[in-house]
């Protein structure tokens, strides 16, 4: 980042003042977005000063939950319900599933004519994605992500995230080409949680243009 530390701090202050104004004067949805933006701005500032990505997750988790709330989803961190059996997926997990599904679909499309089976292709994609925010990625995990995105309604967080990712990835693909776009996108999403959430907060929803 080229800005000096004082410039970055001044920019953070300006952003937080703007968030505070929206919080004090807005309706409830505007207040939720103001809080989410404030949290993400703080996380981005810390990220620019070499805080490790994992240290930012407790700051970003409520931001993700607030964005999910606008999609009529409930985050189990804030909504406690009695459950039998395994707990359901969190909104961060659905966000991750949407991005994993997007990567898997992009990889399959990029290698559609290479003669390998889909299973082999997804195994290769998983090896390139493991680590960081993604955790341990396997072929089965990519298949699960694709299944979730294919079966859930279009306003589900995982589906909306996958749709948003497709638009973002297609832009990178057009600018950089497949050999650079895929690894660059993997690094971006794996290593920069603040930037990832800010992208989702600031990018308008992408209308469906075919299969989800």
Buried (B, 14 or more C-beta within 10 A) or exposed (E): EEEEEEEBEEBBEEBBEBBEEBBEEEEEEEBBBBBBBBBBBBBBBBBBEEBEBEEBBEBBBBBBBBBBBEBEBBBBEEEEEEEEEEEEBBBBBBBBBBBBBBBBBBBBEBBEEEEEEBEEBBBBBBEEBBEBBBEEBBBEBBBBBBEBBEEBEEEBBBBBBBBBBBBBBEEBBEEBEBEEBBEEBBEBBBBBBBBBBBBBBEEEEBEEEEEB
